[in-house]
Amino acid sequence: MKKHNFSPGPCILPASVMAKAAEAVVEYNGIGLSLIEMSHRSKEFVEIMESARNLVLEHLGLSNKGYQVLFLQGGASMEFLMVAYNLLQNKAAYLNTGTWSTKAIKEAKMFGELVEVASSKDQNFNYIPANFEVPADVDYFHITSNNTIFGTQLQEIPNTTVPLVCDMSSDIFSRQMDFSKFDLIYAGAQKNMGPAGTTLVVVKEDILGKVDRQIPSMLDYNVHIGKDSMFNTPPVFAVYVSLLTLQWLKDLGGISEIEKINNAKADLLYGEIDRNPLFKGFVANPADRSKMNATFNLAENANKGLFDQLWNEAGINGLNGHRSVGGYRASMYNALSLDSVQVLVDVMKEFEQKS
């Protein structure tokens, strides 16, 4: 039986995507070769790469607006370093909303002065800071749009006059926004786009080439742009599955349609968390709650053993919370169905009845 996969990553993928990917591993489009054994210089893979890059821009509404799309490696963790290497000349500003922004700050400090405009660390990152100011003299301002570990999400894009950089690893393609407000977006594929192994970077070309340091080739965005994301051998399988997922999203109706589904899933689960006296949401302000990662705990003296037994028997996977938060975390990425969320809600109601 296929489980209801609430894992925070690697993520659940659409069944149709999994089927097409499995077929391509055996043989790609009748060419007599597997996807993972054909040359990345072949016309077949060049078409895959170009299609994926173009679909990214189409979904984000950034076609013909001066942006380049890269499929790189090293995950968001590599981007913590690459962003600073390519953009930080003197000083940068960061909003600290969790573990990943903390790590991004650590890497960037090696290249220049860092201004932490605000932080929610004082309450274990269970809220999104408000009313902060971004200095006008920084090279860029970095935010993390969604926080998988703590379950918070920025619901509005901060206004700033400096280049805006966003780690969008866990909510890319999940909701509509004006993506042209961002000068650089990066996202590990394994949350909402595909399997682990590739990292999406969408960068406005005119922000590059302004630092005076020498950048190693593998860390230079301009080098990767010049080689169409194939400066080195790309992760062909991860790029192909990302393309399939982007095509699935387009067939579904695009970001506007998946946002409606994601809102329905989040409303259903948070509604039960707030209604059921045996549960308590981790995020203090409902307005700061993530629609991708719902974090919650059991009420005091609730029977953890019984709840764990019930959700495991229901075929639910990946519900345990991160060790820094405890409790539970339900990750509701694009491919997770509303039906799976309903199964979890039913388990929570059953737990209430049996306690």
SULKA-V977987 format. One record per run of one state. SS is the DSSP state (A for helix, B for strand, O for the rest). FROM is the first residue (numbers start at 1). LEN is the number of residues. If there is no record, write none. Layout:
BEGIN
ss=<SS,SS>
from=<FROM,FROM>
len=<LEN,LEN>
END
This chain:
BEGIN
ss=<O,B,O,A,O,A,O,B,O,A,O,B,O,A,O,B,O,A,O,B,O,B,O,B,O,B,O,A,O,B,O,B,A,O,A,O,A,O,A,O,A,O,B,O,A,B,O,B,O,A,O,B,O,B,O,B,O,A,O>
from=<1,4,6,15,27,43,61,67,73,75,88,91,97,99,109,113,120,121,124,141,145,146,148,152,154,164,168,179,182,184,189,199,205,208,217,220,221,227,236,253,255,276,279,282,286,289,290,293,299,304,314,316,318,320,321,328,332,338,355>
len=<3,2,9,12,16,18,6,6,2,13,3,6,2,10,4,7,1,3,17,4,1,2,4,2,10,4,11,3,2,5,10,6,3,9,3,1,6,9,17,2,21,3,3,4,3,1,3,6,5,10,2,2,2,1,7,4,6,17,1>
END
